Structure formats: structure tokens, C-alpha cells
Amino acid sequence: MKIFGLRLKNIIWILIGSAIFSFGLVHFNIQNELGEGGFTGITLLLLYLFEWDPAIMNIVLNIPVLIIGWKILGRTTFFYSLIGILAVSVFISVSQNYMIEFNLADDLTLAALFAGVFIGVGLGIIFRYGGTTGGVDIIARLINKYLGWSMGRAMFLFDALVIFVSIITYLEYTRGMYTLVAVFVGARVIDFIQEGAYAARGTTIISEKSEEISRRVMEEMDRGVTVLEGRGSFSGSKRDVLYCVIGKNEIVRLKSIIDHIDPHAFVAVSHVHDVMGEGFTLDENKNPID
């Protein structure tokens, strides 16, 4: 179902991600006086120095970035981002008005881990469904689009800069270090949420019984197999090379099939971070898998 060209499912998940993000920010970062990176870190800096409401400043700071987002990222991403930014501000305000005391001031390690996990899960969900929360999120999306960096890596670099400024202005050294831990955990969780949905393995198989292996994989695992022509550099003999992308939970089954047919086959397994196409994002009729 679509609303003004936007998928309702995406909007709902962006709202859920925004709620998780805001809950973690208020209850683990603000409550334990930890900083944060990016534009969120700037809103916290303004909160601690001038007592400016982060819910309002989140919108104010993101106006110029939204303009860039409209011109570069296009209409759909712009509106998803707008939803994310407004939702984060609303949920920050709600969390501040209905705050739950977790009493983690004496265990900042746990507070930093919770902060990283909640913010990472929230942002990961938002990113996965096409939205951002503005600021560095949009910049990280541009870097991911044009330079190929993971969004978690790009955000971590920006976050480190903002945290450094926070440390030299208001954030004490100890809490600055715990903030870095939270940001690092959040970056890893973001990558996991984004890539975990389509976590897959690419397998390269060289065997004298490649035809039988290919047939069994297609029949028993319902996975496509690409046959490449290869030639050994030492022997000079030509041999088929099979390439197959499977889910990471299917690797044991594939190895079992190969071992049963040809125990001496050469098999190389590699991580695949993003998969698009039939069996992963499309069904057998080439329709998107929801």
C-alpha cells in the first residue's frame, strides 16, 4: 500500500526506528550525561551548554540538510527523511516527558552499551527502510552512494569529530571515552541491521563433477548456479567453475551436497554483504519480496 508514492510499510518501520532511537538517546545518553556523534551530538552539546531543547534543535539544524537531501537524494528519500526527522523530535519530546529512571550512573559501561544498541537498532531500521534522521545520516547516505563506504563507517568518522568537540567544550574525559564506545557499538549494529536481512555467502566450486553438483543444488536447494569457464594456471587444463549465492544458513547443506558428490572438490566461501535478485529480494515471478 502506498501513500503519496510512499510505501506504508516503510513509513511504519521508520516510525518504529525513530521511537527506538529516541528512547535510547533520552534514557541512556541524556540520562547518563553521555554525548553522541553527528547532528544528534550537536543537539546534546546545545542542551548541555545552553539547555536548548534537543527535540526542537533537531528540526532547526536539519532544515539546510533537508534542502540538500531534496536536490540530491530525490523526492522519495526526502519525504522518508522528513518523516524520520519529525518522528525523532516527537519521540524525543515524549521520552523526556515520560522518562524512566534506569539508574546506570554507576555503571557507565552498561549505559554506553545500551545507548549504542538502542541508537544502532533505531537508525539501522530507519536506514533499511529508506529513511534518515537528517544531518550526518544524509551525508553518510551520500558517501555510501558515491564512495561505497558503509554508512556505519562514514557516520563513525563524523561522530568522532563531534565527540572531540564535545570533550573540549563540556564533556569530561571519562564520559567522552564511554561515548566513543556507544558510538562504535551503534555503528556496528547499524551495519548488522542493514546487511543482516540479506546476509549471504558466495561460493566458488571447482570439481570434476561440476554438472552433477550444479543439478543437485538447483533441485534440492532451489538456488541458481552460474557456470564459468576456468583454466588451471599450472596444468593448463580447462574446467568449469561454479558460482552460487546462498543464505548463510544454507552453507552446511551445500557443503553436504558437495562432499557427497565429490569429497575432493575445491570450495571457497566468501561473505556477500548485499544481495538483490531472485531468491533474495525477488520471488520466482520477479516480484519484490516484502
C-alpha positions in Angstrom: 0.0 0.0 0.0 1.3 3.4 -0.9 0.5 6.9 0.4 1.5 9.8 -2.0 4.0 7.4 -3.6 5.5 6.3 -0.2 5.1 2.7 1.0 3.1 2.5 4.2 5.3 -0.4 5.4 8.4 1.8 5.1 6.7 4.7 7.0 5.6 2.4 9.8 9.1 0.9 10.2 10.7 4.4 10.1 8.4 5.5 12.9 9.3 2.4 14.9 13.0 3.0 14.3 12.6 6.6 15.3 10.9 5.6 18.6 13.7 3.2 19.5 16.4 5.7 18.6 14.7 8.5 20.7 14.1 6.2 23.6 17.8 5.2 23.7 19.0 8.8 23.3 16.9 10.2 26.2 17.2 7.3 28.6 20.8 6.3 28.1 22.7 9.2 26.6 20.9 12.2 28.2 20.1 10.4 31.5 23.8 9.4 32.0 25.2 12.6 30.5 26.9 10.9 27.6 27.5 12.6 24.3 26.7 11.4 20.8 28.1 12.0 17.4 26.8 13.8 14.3 23.9 16.3 14.4 22.4 14.4 17.4 25.7 15.1 19.3 25.4 18.8 18.4 21.8 18.9 19.8 23.1 17.3 23.0 26.0 19.8 23.1 23.5 22.7 22.8 21.4 21.0 25.5 24.2 20.7 28.0 25.7 24.2 27.3 22.5 26.3 26.7 19.7 24.0 27.8 18.1 24.2 24.4 15.5 21.5 23.7 17.0 18.8 21.5 13.6 18.0 20.1 13.3 21.5 18.6 17.0 21.8 17.7 16.8 18.5 15.8 14.4 20.2 13.4 16.2 23.5 13.2 19.6 22.0 12.4 18.2 19.7 9.7 16.5 22.4 7.6 19.5 23.1 5.4 20.4 19.4 5.2 16.9 18.6 4.1 17.3 21.1 1.2 20.4 19.2 0.1 18.5 16.0 0.5 15.7 17.2 -1.7 18.1 18.3 -4.5 20.5 15.2 -4.4 18.6 12.3 -2.9 15.3 12.8 -4.7 11.7 13.1 -3.7 11.1 9.7 -2.0 14.2 9.8 0.2 13.4 13.4 1.1 9.9 12.6 2.4 11.1 9.5 4.2 13.8 11.6 5.8 11.3 14.3 6.7 9.1 11.7 8.4 12.2 10.4 10.3 13.3 13.8 11.5 9.8 14.9 12.7 9.2 11.5 14.3 12.5 11.6 16.2 11.7 15.1 17.5 8.2 14.0 18.6 9.5 10.8 20.3 12.4 12.7 22.0 9.8 15.1 23.5 7.6 12.2 24.6 10.5 10.3 26.1 11.6 13.5 28.0 8.0 14.0 29.4 7.7 10.3 30.4 11.2 9.4 31.3 12.0 6.1 33.0 14.9 6.1 35.5 17.3 3.3 34.8 20.0 4.4 37.4 23.1 3.4 35.4 25.2 6.4 36.5 27.4 4.0 38.5 27.8 1.6 35.5 28.7 3.8 32.5 29.9 0.7 30.6 26.4 -0.7 30.6 24.9 2.7 29.9 27.2 3.1 26.8 26.3 -0.4 25.6 22.6 0.2 25.9 23.0 3.6 24.2 24.9 2.1 21.3 22.4 -0.8 20.8 19.2 1.3 21.0 20.6 4.0 18.7 22.1 1.5 16.4 18.9 -0.6 16.1 16.8 2.5 15.6 19.0 4.0 12.9 19.5 0.7 11.3 15.8 0.2 10.9 15.3 3.7 9.6 18.1 3.3 7.0 17.0 -0.1 5.9 13.5 1.3 5.0 14.8 4.2 3.0 14.7 7.0 5.6 17.3 9.0 7.6 17.1 11.2 10.7 18.8 14.0 8.8 22.2 15.6 9.5 25.1 13.2 9.2 22.6 10.4 8.3 22.0 12.1 4.9 25.7 12.8 4.5 26.6 9.2 5.3 24.0 8.0 2.8 25.6 10.2 0.1 29.0 8.8 0.9 27.6 5.3 0.8 26.0 6.1 -2.6 29.0 7.7 -4.3 32.1 6.3 -2.4 30.8 2.9 -1.4 31.7 3.3 2.3 29.4 1.6 4.7 27.0 4.0 6.4 28.2 2.9 9.8 31.9 3.7 8.9 31.0 7.1 7.5 28.9 8.0 10.5 31.6 6.9 12.9 34.1 9.3 11.4 31.7 12.3 11.6 30.7 11.2 15.1 34.3 11.1 16.3 34.8 14.7 15.2 31.7 15.9 17.0 32.6 13.9 20.2 36.1 15.5 20.1 34.5 19.0 20.1 32.2 17.9 22.9 35.1 16.7 25.0 37.0 20.0 24.7 33.8 22.1 25.5 31.7 20.3 28.1 32.1 16.5 28.1 34.5 15.2 30.8 37.2 12.8 29.5 35.8 9.7 31.1 32.3 10.2 29.7 33.9 11.1 26.4 35.5 7.6 26.2 32.2 5.9 27.1 30.5 7.9 24.4 33.1 6.6 21.9 32.2 3.1 23.0 28.5 3.8 22.5 29.1 5.3 19.0 31.3 2.3 18.0 28.7 -0.2 19.1 26.0 1.8 17.3 27.9 1.8 14.1 28.4 -2.0 14.2 24.7 -2.5 15.0 23.7 -0.3 12.1 25.7 -2.3 9.6 24.4 -5.5 11.1 20.7 -4.4 10.8 21.3 -3.2 7.2 23.2 -6.2 6.0 21.8 -8.9 8.2 18.5 -9.1 6.4 20.2 -10.3 3.2 23.2 -11.9 4.8 24.5 -14.4 2.3 27.5 -16.4 1.2 29.1 -16.5 -2.2 30.5 -20.0 -3.0 33.1 -20.8 -5.7 33.2 -24.6 -6.5 35.8 -26.3 -8.7 35.1 -30.0 -9.3 35.4 -32.7 -11.9 31.7 -33.4 -11.2 30.5 -29.8 -11.6 27.5 -30.8 -13.7 26.1 -33.1 -11.0 26.8 -30.7 -8.2 25.0 -27.9 -10.2 22.0 -30.1 -10.8 21.7 -31.2 -7.2 22.0 -27.6 -5.9 19.2 -26.4 -8.2 16.9 -29.4 -7.5 17.4 -29.7 -3.7 18.2 -26.1 -2.7 16.3 -24.2 -5.4 19.3 -22.0 -5.9 20.6 -20.9 -9.3 24.2 -21.8 -10.2 26.4 -19.9 -12.7 28.9 -21.9 -14.7 32.1 -20.1 -15.6 34.9 -21.3 -17.8 38.2 -21.7 -16.0 41.7 -22.8 -16.7 44.3 -24.0 -14.3 47.5 -21.9 -14.5 49.7 -24.9 -13.6 48.1 -27.7 -15.6 46.6 -25.6 -18.3 43.5 -27.8 -18.3 40.1 -26.2 -18.7 37.4 -26.9 -16.1 34.0 -25.5 -15.2 33.9 -23.2 -12.2 30.5 -23.0 -10.3 29.4 -19.8 -8.5 26.4 -19.8 -6.3 25.0 -17.3 -3.8 23.1 -18.8 -0.9 21.8 -17.8 2.5 24.3 -18.2 5.3 22.0 -20.7 7.0 22.3 -22.9 3.8 26.1 -23.3 3.8 26.1 -26.5 5.8 23.6 -28.1 3.4 25.6 -27.0 0.4 28.8 -28.4 1.8 27.0 -31.7 2.5 25.8 -32.0 -1.1 29.3 -31.2 -2.5 31.0 -33.6 -0.1 28.6 -36.4 -1.0 29.3 -36.0 -4.7 33.0 -35.0 -4.8 34.9 -35.0 -1.4 37.9 -33.7 -3.3 36.2 -30.6 -4.7 37.7 -27.2 -4.1 35.2 -24.9 -2.3 35.8 -21.2 -1.4 33.2 -19.4 0.7 33.0 -15.6 0.9 30.8 -13.1 2.6 28.2 -11.3 0.5 27.1 -8.0 2.1 24.3 -7.0 -0.3 22.2 -9.3 -2.5 19.5 -8.3 -4.9 17.5 -10.5 -7.3 15.5 -13.7 -7.4 15.5 -15.7 -4.2 16.6 -12.8 -2.1 14.7 -9.6 -2.9 12.5 -11.0 -5.8 10.3 -14.1 -5.9 10.2 -16.6 -8.7 7.9 -14.3 -10.6 10.3 -11.3 -10.4 8.1 -9.6 -7.9 9.6 -7.8 -4.8 9.6 -9.9 -1.6 8.0 -7.8 1.2 
